[in-house]
Structure formats: structure tokens, C-alpha cells
Amino acid sequence: MSEIAALTARLTRPGPSSSKRIDDDGSDLDEEELFAQLEAEIENDSDIVLRERGLEKIKREMEALKQLRESGHGRYDELTDEKEIIRVSANEPRCVIHFYHSNFKRCEIMDKHLASLAPKYFNTRFLRVFVENVPWLVEKLGVKVLPCVVCFMDGVSKDRLIGFEDLGNKDHFETATLEWRLLNSGVILKEQRGDSAIAYGVSSTVRRHIRGQAADDDSDFDLDD
């Protein structure tokens, strides 16, 4: 089980969008090779029921994982097309969108924390959008102060963080503070452990990953100014 869990963790760990991964011995492994190793471990299990159940389960979950990764899950991406942003926010079950401006220090700080959370909560899509690229959305959502993080659930805006008001109103806050705030909104979910996280350590690993006005100004950026 431990070897399978380790292999699955390597498959799901944050990294380049390429399907290649580096094995512990330094060799290149693509997803098909990793799956073959996982499959071999399961086939060697002496329990026939667990073996058959494990093979079917890992096939389903690796396919789901592949589809999520291809759609941008596990990454903190920037979108520039307003229609695409609307489409993604409408179709993703959970989506976090950071409305930012490139000349504002606090937006850079928010970027850093969101980039850390994106690989951890694989089931939520994390995006950033430059406010000047999305004037209609800015007007529609009433975005006036930056940074502004809007939480979408099933296409509906459910919550938002305006500036750093809910984060201690200080620049030097911990990522865990933002994480706690997003957990309370429901846009990210903690892994649920239970009986379904059975044989080979696959399910729990997959769910864990499916799961101012000037640059040096410390005040929030008001779009109306």
C-alpha cells in the first residue's frame, strides 16, 4: 500500500503541465508508466477481491484526475478572454477568481497565497484576471477595491474577499489564514476520510488533490480613484 500511495502522490504532485514526472531515482516517468507501476502493485496483491476492486477503482480515478488536470485544476492560471472567464465560472462546481491589477503590491501578495493553495485543493479551479481585460465583469460584479477574490459555486457568486479586510488587514498574513477563510465560504473543501478511502491509498490521495494606488502602497486599491 505504501508504494502505491507514494506512486500516486508523485502522479498528483504539483508540477509542469507536461505528463512527464521525475521518479525518485531521477528517471523520467510519464503518466502511463506510473499507472503501469500502480497496476502491477495491485495485481500482485494476494486478495483477489481487493485486487479486482483496486484495478477498477484506480482506472476510474486516474481518468478523472487526468480530465481535471487537463481542464486546469491544480494550477493557478490567468485567463484574458472575458467570455472564457464567464464560461469557466459558470461551469465549474467551485471556482476562485482573483481580480487584480499588475501595478498593485497587495495583488502580488494575494497571487502568492492563491498559487500555494491551488495544487492543494484540486477540486476547485483557481484563476486570476487582469481587471482591464474584463470591464464588463468588473462592472457586473461591482468590483471596486483590489485585490478582490470572488468565490463562485455552481456558477453563482457566493462570497468575496475585498482587500485584506478578512485577513487581518496586514500584508504579512499566513496562507493558512486565507485557506481558513475560503474553507468557511465552502469554495474549497477539506478531504473527507472514510470507508471509501480503501485499498491502496489511491482515493485519499486523489481527493486531496481533487480537492493602495502604487506598487509600494500598503493600502487597498480603489478602482474608482
C-alpha positions in Angstrom: 0.0 0.0 0.0 2.7 2.4 0.9 4.4 2.0 -2.5 1.1 2.6 -4.3 0.4 5.7 -2.2 3.8 7.1 -3.0 3.4 6.5 -6.7 0.0 8.1 -6.7 1.4 11.1 -4.8 4.1 11.6 -7.5 1.4 11.5 -10.2 -0.7 14.1 -8.5 2.0 16.4 -7.0 2.1 20.0 -8.4 4.4 20.4 -11.3 4.6 21.3 -15.0 1.6 20.7 -17.2 3.5 18.0 -19.1 2.6 14.4 -18.4 6.2 13.7 -17.5 7.2 13.2 -13.9 10.6 12.6 -12.3 10.9 9.3 -10.3 12.7 9.2 -7.0 15.7 7.7 -8.8 15.9 10.7 -11.2 14.4 8.9 -14.2 11.6 10.3 -16.3 8.2 8.7 -15.9 5.0 9.6 -17.8 1.5 9.0 -16.5 1.2 5.7 -18.4 4.3 4.4 -16.8 3.2 5.5 -13.4 -0.2 3.8 -13.9 1.6 0.6 -15.0 3.6 0.6 -11.8 0.4 1.1 -9.8 -1.4 -1.6 -11.7 1.5 -4.0 -11.2 1.4 -3.4 -7.4 -2.3 -4.1 -7.3 -2.1 -7.2 -9.4 0.5 -8.7 -7.1 -2.0 -8.5 -4.2 -2.9 -11.9 -2.9 -6.5 -10.9 -2.1 -8.5 -11.4 -5.4 -11.4 -9.2 -4.3 -9.2 -6.3 -3.3 -7.1 -6.7 -6.5 -10.1 -6.5 -8.8 -11.7 -3.7 -6.9 -8.4 -1.8 -6.8 -7.7 -2.1 -10.5 -11.2 -0.8 -11.4 -11.0 2.0 -8.9 -7.6 3.3 -9.9 -8.7 3.3 -13.6 -11.7 5.4 -12.8 -9.8 7.8 -10.5 -6.8 8.3 -12.7 -9.1 9.1 -15.7 -11.0 11.6 -13.6 -7.7 13.1 -12.4 -6.4 13.4 -15.9 -9.6 15.2 -17.0 -9.4 17.6 -14.1 -5.7 18.4 -14.8 -6.4 19.0 -18.5 -9.1 21.5 -17.6 -6.7 23.5 -15.4 -7.3 22.0 -11.9 -4.3 22.0 -9.7 -2.9 25.2 -11.2 -3.3 28.9 -10.7 -3.9 30.2 -14.2 -4.6 33.6 -15.8 -7.4 34.0 -18.3 -7.6 37.0 -20.6 -10.8 36.4 -22.6 -13.9 37.7 -20.8 -16.2 35.1 -22.4 -14.0 32.3 -21.4 -13.8 33.5 -17.8 -17.6 33.7 -17.7 -17.9 30.2 -19.2 -15.4 28.7 -16.7 -17.0 30.4 -13.6 -20.5 29.2 -14.8 -19.5 25.6 -15.4 -17.1 24.8 -12.5 -18.7 23.5 -9.3 -16.2 25.6 -7.3 -14.1 28.4 -8.7 -11.9 31.1 -7.1 -11.2 34.2 -9.2 -8.7 36.9 -8.2 -9.4 40.3 -9.9 -6.0 42.0 -9.9 -4.0 45.0 -11.3 -0.4 44.5 -12.2 0.7 47.7 -10.5 -0.5 46.9 -7.1 1.6 45.2 -4.4 -1.3 43.6 -2.5 -2.4 41.8 -5.6 1.0 40.2 -5.9 0.8 39.1 -2.3 -2.7 37.5 -3.0 -1.2 35.8 -6.0 1.4 34.1 -3.9 -1.0 32.7 -1.5 -3.5 31.5 -4.1 -0.8 29.8 -6.1 0.1 27.8 -2.9 -3.5 26.7 -2.4 -4.3 25.7 -6.0 -2.4 22.4 -6.0 -3.7 21.5 -2.6 -7.4 21.9 -3.4 -7.6 20.1 -6.7 -11.4 20.1 -6.9 -11.5 23.9 -7.0 -10.5 25.9 -10.1 -8.2 28.9 -9.2 -7.9 31.8 -11.7 -6.6 35.3 -11.9 -7.9 38.0 -14.2 -6.5 41.4 -15.0 -9.3 44.0 -14.4 -8.5 46.0 -17.5 -9.2 42.8 -19.6 -12.7 42.3 -18.1 -14.5 45.6 -17.9 -18.0 44.1 -18.2 -17.3 41.6 -15.4 -15.9 44.3 -13.2 -19.0 46.3 -13.7 -21.4 43.4 -13.3 -19.8 42.1 -10.1 -19.3 45.6 -8.7 -15.5 45.1 -8.2 -14.2 48.4 -6.8 -11.4 47.6 -4.4 -8.4 45.4 -5.2 -7.4 42.7 -4.6 -10.8 41.2 -4.9 -11.3 37.5 -4.7 -14.7 36.2 -5.8 -15.9 32.7 -4.9 -18.2 31.0 -7.4 -20.2 27.8 -6.6 -22.2 26.2 -9.4 -22.0 29.4 -11.4 -23.2 31.7 -8.7 -21.1 34.3 -6.8 -21.4 33.1 -3.2 -18.7 35.1 -1.4 -15.8 37.6 -1.9 -12.7 38.9 -0.1 -12.3 42.6 -0.6 -8.7 43.8 0.0 -7.2 42.2 3.1 -10.1 43.1 5.5 -10.8 39.5 6.4 -7.1 38.6 6.5 -6.0 40.8 9.4 -5.7 43.9 7.1 -1.9 43.3 7.1 0.4 42.4 4.2 2.2 39.7 6.2 -0.5 37.1 6.7 -0.2 33.4 6.6 -1.5 31.3 3.7 -3.4 29.3 6.3 -5.4 32.5 7.1 -6.6 32.8 3.5 -7.2 29.0 3.5 -9.4 29.2 6.6 -11.4 32.0 5.0 -12.0 30.1 1.8 -12.9 26.9 3.7 -15.6 28.9 5.6 -17.0 30.1 2.3 -17.3 26.5 1.1 -15.4 27.2 -2.2 -12.6 24.8 -1.1 -13.3 21.5 0.8 -11.1 19.5 3.2 -10.6 15.9 2.3 -13.2 13.6 3.7 -11.7 10.4 5.0 -13.9 7.4 5.5 -14.6 3.8 4.4 -14.5 4.8 0.7 -10.8 5.6 1.1 -10.0 1.9 0.9 -7.3 -0.3 -0.6 -4.0 1.0 -1.9 -4.2 4.6 -0.7 -5.4 5.9 -4.0 -8.8 7.5 -3.2 -7.5 9.7 -0.4 -4.6 11.0 -2.5 -6.7 11.8 -5.5 -9.3 13.6 -3.4 -6.7 15.5 -1.6 -5.6 16.9 -5.0 -9.1 16.9 -6.5 -9.7 18.7 -3.7 -3.0 51.4 -2.3 -2.6 53.0 -5.7 1.1 52.4 -6.1 3.2 49.2 -6.2 4.7 50.1 -2.8 1.4 51.3 -1.2 0.1 49.1 1.6 -3.5 50.3 1.3 -6.2 48.6 -0.8 -6.5 49.8 -4.4 -9.8 51.6 -5.2 -10.8 51.3 -8.8 -12.9 54.4 -8.5 -9.9 56.6 -7.7 
